[in-house]
Amino acid sequence: MSVEPMNVLTVLITGGTSGIGRATAQLYARRGAQVVVTGRDEARGQEVAAETGGRFIRADLASSQDVRRLAAEAGAVDVLVNNAGYWELNATAETSEEGFDAMVAVNFRAPFFLTAALAPRMAERGRGSIVNVSTMVAARGAAGMAAYGASKAALEALTRSWAAEFGPAGVRVNAVALGPSRTEVTAGMGDMLDTLAAASPLGRPNEPEEVARVIAYLAGDDARPVTGTVLAVDAGRVATL
Ligand SMILES: NC(=O)c1ccc[n+]([C@@H]2O[C@H](COP(=O)([O-])OP(=O)(O)OC[C@H]3O[C@@H](n4cnc5c(N)ncnc54)[C@H](OP(=O)(O)O)[C@@H]3O)[C@@H](O)[C@H]2O)c1
């Protein structure tokens, strides 16, 4: 009797070299997926590849050329997690054009063209799932975060449009809007992170592993009827503002 080979999920995680992306790569690897991570940092990327048994593709998502190369090298994927993010916290008048362009490029343009390359391949196979990583600042105003919040609000708008565009072909697209989360980038905030998180009903920041589990839930079959949604993962902060 021949035994059908198990269908191994291939998952591409941008920003998989750190924080939430790295935790997501580790979770998927523990669940038996073939993981592909991308980022700019070669050393951290190779570390994650080694710990997940996966593949690292170095790419700077601020570069259109790198985004095209990444899409080509990644090949067909079942799950795409558009997680990489860049932010500069500045008053509007003090935001440089370079900083603005970098936030738009990494948070909005790169997910757009990566999805443009990969989602049609999912659609051809009649299945696939995309999760975009946003922030609670996309929906609620915050001084010093105008450009960052707007770039992520654009990503949330893409989430809804892509759900409409790719849903009929069996591809789901959702987003998570994160509150304060304990990662490498927020480590420098020290106690400020806990103080910020204390304002939410649950009174605590997200841990990367917890966010990874929500991402995997949205991407997976347990969320089969869910597409075009932005799920708040913020300890109840935005619901109670
Ligand atoms: N932590 C929070 O409190 C929080 C709150 C709301 C939303 N978020 C969102 O959550 C996501 C993950 O953030 P995190 O907290 O895990 O941050 P992190 O630990 O700093 O990780 C950010 C990741 O993005 C990658 N990245 C940044 N710029 C890039 C570029 N130009 N090209 C390629 N990769 C780039 C980094 O890779 P390299 O360093 O290797 O380039 C890194 O892997 C982001 O989208 C962020 O906006 C985080």
Ligand as a Chemical Component Dictionary entry (heavy atoms), coordinates in Angstrom:
data_LIG
# 
_chem_comp.id                   LIG 
_chem_comp.type                 NON-POLYMER 
_chem_comp.pdbx_formal_charge   0 
_chem_comp.three_letter_code    LIG 
# 
loop_
_chem_comp_atom.comp_id 
_chem_comp_atom.atom_id 
_chem_comp_atom.alt_atom_id 
_chem_comp_atom.type_symbol 
_chem_comp_atom.charge 
_chem_comp_atom.model_Cartn_x 
_chem_comp_atom.model_Cartn_y 
_chem_comp_atom.model_Cartn_z 
_chem_comp_atom.pdbx_ordinal 
LIG N1  N1  N 0  7.209  45.367 19.377 1  
LIG C1  C1  C 0  6.090  46.095 19.443 2  
LIG O1  O1  O 0  5.735  46.644 20.506 3  
LIG C2  C2  C 0  5.214  46.259 18.213 4  
LIG C3  C3  C 0  4.004  46.944 18.359 5  
LIG C4  C4  C 0  3.187  47.092 17.258 6  
LIG C5  C5  C 0  3.555  46.560 16.027 7  
LIG N2  N2  N 1  4.752  45.908 15.900 8  
LIG C6  C6  C 0  5.106  45.364 14.575 9  
LIG O2  O2  O 0  5.543  44.035 14.724 10 
LIG C7  C7  C 0  6.461  43.704 13.664 11 
LIG C8  C8  C 0  7.676  43.016 14.249 12 
LIG O3  O3  O 0  8.327  43.908 15.144 13 
LIG P1  P1  P 0  9.290  43.417 16.328 14 
LIG O4  O4  O 0  8.818  44.081 17.554 15 
LIG O5  O5  O -1 9.439  41.949 16.293 16 
LIG O6  O6  O 0  10.629 44.174 15.895 17 
LIG P2  P2  P 0  12.156 43.698 15.727 18 
LIG O7  O7  O 0  12.505 42.715 16.790 19 
LIG O8  O8  O 0  12.927 44.945 15.600 20 
LIG O9  O9  O 0  12.108 42.977 14.304 21 
LIG C9  C9  C 0  11.914 43.712 13.128 22 
LIG C10 C10 C 0  12.245 42.811 11.963 23 
LIG O10 O10 O 0  12.051 43.552 10.744 24 
LIG C11 C11 C 0  13.191 43.400 9.928  25 
LIG N3  N3  N 0  13.430 44.585 9.120  26 
LIG C12 C12 C 0  13.397 45.883 9.511  27 
LIG N4  N4  N 0  13.745 46.685 8.481  28 
LIG C13 C13 C 0  14.001 45.867 7.419  29 
LIG C14 C14 C 0  14.421 46.082 6.086  30 
LIG N5  N5  N 0  14.688 47.308 5.595  31 
LIG N6  N6  N 0  14.591 45.010 5.279  32 
LIG C15 C15 C 0  14.364 43.760 5.744  33 
LIG N7  N7  N 0  13.972 43.490 6.992  34 
LIG C16 C16 C 0  13.788 44.537 7.824  35 
LIG C17 C17 C 0  14.351 43.149 10.891 36 
LIG O11 O11 O 0  15.336 42.365 10.225 37 
LIG P3  P3  P 0  16.927 42.783 10.162 38 
LIG O12 O12 O 0  17.249 43.447 11.450 39 
LIG O13 O13 O 0  17.606 41.458 9.948  40 
LIG O14 O14 O 0  16.995 43.648 8.966  41 
LIG C18 C18 C 0  13.689 42.339 11.996 42 
LIG O15 O15 O 0  13.732 40.959 11.701 43 
LIG C19 C19 C 0  6.773  45.028 12.950 44 
LIG O16 O16 O 0  6.040  45.101 11.750 45 
LIG C20 C20 C 0  6.268  46.099 13.920 46 
LIG O17 O17 O 0  5.851  47.257 13.245 47 
LIG C21 C21 C 0  5.589  45.735 16.975 48 
# 
loop_
_chem_comp_bond.comp_id 
_chem_comp_bond.atom_id_1 
_chem_comp_bond.atom_id_2 
_chem_comp_bond.value_order 
_chem_comp_bond.pdbx_ordinal 
LIG N1  C1  SING 1  
LIG C1  O1  DOUB 2  
LIG C1  C2  SING 3  
LIG C2  C3  SING 4  
LIG C2  C21 DOUB 5  
LIG C3  C4  DOUB 6  
LIG C4  C5  SING 7  
LIG C5  N2  DOUB 8  
LIG N2  C6  SING 9  
LIG N2  C21 SING 10 
LIG C6  O2  SING 11 
LIG C6  C20 SING 12 
LIG O2  C7  SING 13 
LIG C7  C8  SING 14 
LIG C7  C19 SING 15 
LIG C8  O3  SING 16 
LIG O3  P1  SING 17 
LIG P1  O4  DOUB 18 
LIG P1  O5  SING 19 
LIG P1  O6  SING 20 
LIG O6  P2  SING 21 
LIG P2  O7  DOUB 22 
LIG P2  O8  SING 23 
LIG P2  O9  SING 24 
LIG O9  C9  SING 25 
LIG C9  C10 SING 26 
LIG C10 O10 SING 27 
LIG C10 C18 SING 28 
LIG O10 C11 SING 29 
LIG C11 N3  SING 30 
LIG C11 C17 SING 31 
LIG N3  C12 SING 32 
LIG N3  C16 SING 33 
LIG C12 N4  DOUB 34 
LIG N4  C13 SING 35 
LIG C13 C14 SING 36 
LIG C13 C16 DOUB 37 
LIG C14 N5  SING 38 
LIG C14 N6  DOUB 39 
LIG N6  C15 SING 40 
LIG C15 N7  DOUB 41 
LIG N7  C16 SING 42 
LIG C17 O11 SING 43 
LIG C17 C18 SING 44 
LIG O11 P3  SING 45 
LIG P3  O12 DOUB 46 
LIG P3  O13 SING 47 
LIG P3  O14 SING 48 
LIG C18 O15 SING 49 
LIG C19 O16 SING 50 
LIG C19 C20 SING 51 
LIG C20 O17 SING 52 
# 
